[in-house]
Structures are given as structure tokens and as C-alpha cells.
Amino acid sequence: MNAILSVILAATLAGLEPPLPVESNTVDDDKEAAAERLEFMKRSASVYTVTRADSKTPLKLLPEPVLRWTNPVSNVPDGCLVVWVGPTGRPELAAQVFIAAGSKDLWLHEFQSLSEHALTVSRGGAPQWQPQRPGIEMKPVEGAPGPAESAVKRLTQMRKIAESFEATDDFEGKSRWELRLLSKPLQRYEKSSADVLDGALFAFAHGTDPEVFLMLEARGADGQYAWHYGLAPMTAYAVKVSSAGREIWSAPHRQGPFAASEPFFILKYLP
């Protein structure tokens, strides 16, 4: 998550002076206040209707965030990650809802498509963002064993495969950060379609703040499945992923304003 850049972009688009970063958490850590912020974040995400280009049925926003996080590196004191899923439970869209660094009332929504289809994100019937290309591309995991028969063993396999990847980001274009794989999947989904036996969404993070998504799926047909992976950024900073010492994927540093047709987008939230 590119907090400082996001704040500057959002404030610029709104014609405001961007708030300055702070060196300490500006949000009261009182439990009641934290609970109220969480409810606010959930309500703010619920204003959107998300549909895939191949279906008129809206995607479902999971009722609870899959992660609550902070980022002391960029001074973001509170945020959460929400996910919209298709009818089968597969993640199709993720968004980070967070209070901007240096502010108590500037909230940003940072979106990343996880879909293999075009999407439309609307609010009150008005389109806000329409990514016209897939947000993720699934590829075979080289050298991986076949998916195990039991769900428990498949999860063990997915964790082992996830651990074989390494991710970094170029934070603010100034320093290279090794990202940490969160040990627990953000979401697990089994038999989400005829060709997907099992799957899970993992994340590489600054502390607990996701910067890169890793999607793993057992894909195939006629009972013949193989492990596949897909990668997607959750930041506008440059990110890279390697496996066995070889770079296998990257996303460049992107600067706003972001095109509404692209799989990554930032919105300033106004109640």
C-alpha cells in the first residue's frame, strides 16, 4: 500500500493541500474508538456494487474484513482489507480502506482487481472504476507435486509453495524492502468452479500491510489438477517477486492520476 503517494494524489485531485506524514500514530488507540473506525470502514466499502463483465449478478462483499492492519513504515495508523467474491467464493476484487497518514478524517480506498474478467465498480448507480483487463494471470507452478487428495494436505502444500516465493518493493523509490509472507491465507476457497479444486489468497506485507497478493489454485479438468499461481500488486510502488533466485514477476512504479480502465485504482472516500 502506497500511503503517502495515495494521500498526495487524492488530495491533489480534490484540490486540497496534502497532509504531511507524521512520526507517531495520530489515531486514539482506545478500543471503543477502534471498533467505531472498523464499523466505519465496513460501511464505506459496502457503498459499492461490483459486477463482472460476463455476469449481471453483483459480486458479494464478505461481511468482515479479511485483515485489519497498520503500517508504521508509512505512518498509516489504521486500515483494513476487504474482499468481494464471486458466486463460488473465489476472490475477484480486493480493497484497502485506510485513514491517510497524518490525518484523522481523510479516508482512501485502494482497489486491486483479482479477477480474470473486466469489472465495473459503481456507487449509487454511477460507475466509479471499470478495469477492462484481468487483474491477475494464473500460471503453472514449475516443479510442484500434484494436489493432495485431502483439503488439509492441500493447504500444507499451498503454504509450502507460498514460502518458495520472495517479494520486495521499492518503497517511495528510495529503499528496497523485503516483504514478509503472512503465514495464514487471507481467504481459502475450495471447489470454486469446475476447473478449480482448491485455492487460497496469500499476501506479502510490510508488517501486516499487504503489498503483493499471491493466489494459488489447484486447476485442471477431468480430475487432473495441477498447482497454478497468480500475482497482483496492492501498491503503486514497484514490486518484484522471485522464486529459486529468479525473478518471475514484477509491476512498475505507477503514478496517478490512475486510469479508470486499469486493474489498480484509488478513490477518496466521501460519506
N, C-alpha and C positions, 0 to 999 in steps of 0.2 A: 504494500500500500504506500503510495507516494503522497504522504500527508501534506508536506509544505507546498509542493507543486500544486496539489489539488486545491489548497486554500487560495493560493495566488490566482489560479485560473478561475475559480468560482467567483472570487471577489472582483476580479477584473471584468468578467462577463456581466456582473451585476452593477458595475460602475462604482465599486467601493474600494477603499484602501484595504489591502490585505493585512490581516492581523499578524503581528510579529510572533515568532516562536518564543516559547518560554522555557525556562530551565527546570521548572518544577511543575508538578501536577496542579492545574488550576481548578480542578473539579473536586468538590467536597466528597470525601470517601464515606460519608455517613451511609449506613445500609439502606435506610429509607430512601435517601436521595438516589442511590444506585439503582434501587428497584424501580423508582419512578422513571429514571432515564431508560431503563430496559423496556418498560412498557411504552414509552415514547418512541423508541427505536422500532419496536414491533409494529406500532400503529403507522409509523411513517412508511414502512415497507409495504404495508397492506393496501396503500392507495393505488398501487399499480395493477393493471391487468396485463398478463403476458400470454401471448399466443404464438404458436409455431406456424410457419407458412403453409404447412401441409395439413393443418387441422384448425377447426374453428373452436375447439374446446380449450378454454384457458388452462394454462399450467397452474399447478397448485403450490401456493406458498406454504412451506412447512410451518406449523403453528409456533414453533420455538426456534430461535437461532441455533445453528449447529456449533457456534463458538462465540464466546464473549472474550474480548481481548483488549490489551493496551499496547502501546509502542513507546517505550521510554527513549528509544533512539531518535524518533521524530517528534517526541513530546505530545503524542496523541493520548489523552488520558482515559478515553472510554470509547468502545466500539463493539459491534457485533457483526457476525457473518450470517446472512440469511440465504436460503436456497429455495428455488422453485423447481418442482419435479413434474415429469410427465405422468400419464395415467399408470405407467408401470413402475413408477418410483425412481426412475433414472434422473439424476441431476441435469437440468437444462440451462439454468441461469443462477449465478451467484452474485450477491451484492454485499459490499461492506457499508454499514451505516455507522458513521462515527462523528464525534464532535471534533471540530478542527483544532489544531494546535494553537494555543494562545487565545482560545475563545471559549465562552460558556454557552453560546447560543447559535453558533454557525455550524449547521449540520450538513454533511455531504453524503451522497450516495454514489458509490463507485461500483460500476457494473462490469461483469465479465461473462460473456456467453460461454456455456459449456455444451452447447447444442451442436449437432451436425446439420442443423437446418437454419434457415433465416427465421428471425424473431421480430415481433412487434411488441413494444412496451408502451402502454397507454396509461393516461391518468385522466379520469373524468371523460373518457371517450376520445381524448386528443392524444395522438401519438407523440411520445417523448423521445423515443430512440428506436431505430429499426435496423439492426445489424443484418446485412444482406449476404453474409458469408458465414460458414461454420466458425465457431469459436474454438473448436478442438478437432484434431485429426488423430484417429486411432491407428497405431502401427503394431506389428508383432513384436513381442519381447524376444530378442535373439537368445537362444540357448536355454530358455526356460523349460522346466518339465511340464508335462501335461497337467491340466487342472485335476486336483484330487476329487474323489467321489463325495467326501463329506464337506459340509459347509465350514466346519471348524478347521479342517485341514486346509481348505482353500484360503481361509483368512490368514492362516500361518504363511502360506505361500505368497500371498499378496504383500504381507509385511516384509518378507524376505526380499521380494522383488523391489519393493519401495526403497529398502535400505541399500540397494545396489546403485541407486541414483544419488548424485550430488548436485546441489543447486547453489548458485551465487547470484547476487545482484550488485549493480553499480550504483550505490546509494548517492543520489544527488549529483552523480557524475564525479564524485570526489574520492570515494573509497569503495573497495570491493569487500562485500560481506558474505561470509559463508552462512547459508541459511540452514536452519535446523528442521529436520523432518519431525513433524508431530507424530508420536507413536500410535495414537489412536486415529482411525479413519474418521473424517468428518461425517461421512454417511456410508452406509452399507446397503446394497440393494441386490437381491437375488432374483433370478429368472425374470428380468425386466422386459424381456422380449423373446421371441422365438429363437433368436440367434445370440442372446446374451444369457449365459447360465448364472453368472455371478459378477459382482462388481463392487468397487469401493472408491471413494474420493478421499485422497490424502492431500496434505499441504506441507510445503516448506515455508518456514516463518522466521521473522525477526522476533525472538521471544515467543509470543503467541499470535503475532500478527501475520496472517498468510500473505506470502509474496508470489508463490508459484503453486498451482494446482497440479496434482498428478492423479489421473484417472486410470484405474486398472480394471480390465474386464476379461472374463473368460468367454471368448466369442467363437462361433462356429455354426455348423449345420449338421443335421442328421446324427446328432450325438457326438460329433467330432469337434472338440473345442481346443482352443489354444489361447494363451495369455496375450493380451494386447495392452498397450499403454497410450495415453494421450497427455499432453502438457498444455497449460494455459497460464498466462500471467495474471496476477492480481495487483498490478502496479504499472505505472507508466515508465519506470526506470528500466534500464537494460538488465535483462536476466539471462542466465545461461544454465543449462543442465548437462551433466556429463554422466557417463557410465563406463566403467572399466577404463578410466583415464582418457576417454574420448568424448569430445563434445558431440551431443546428439540433437540438441535443440537450443534455440535462442530467440529472444524477442528484443528488438532495438529500443532505445530510449525514445519515447514519443512525447511531443509537447502539444498542449492544447492551443486553440480550441480543437476538440476531438470530433472527427466526422461521425455523424449520426448513423452512417451505414457500416461502421466498423464494429468488431466484437467487443471493444472496450470503450466505456463511456463514463463520464462524471456529471452528476446533476447536483445543484444546490437545492436542498430541501426547504420548501416554504410551506408551512402548515396551511 
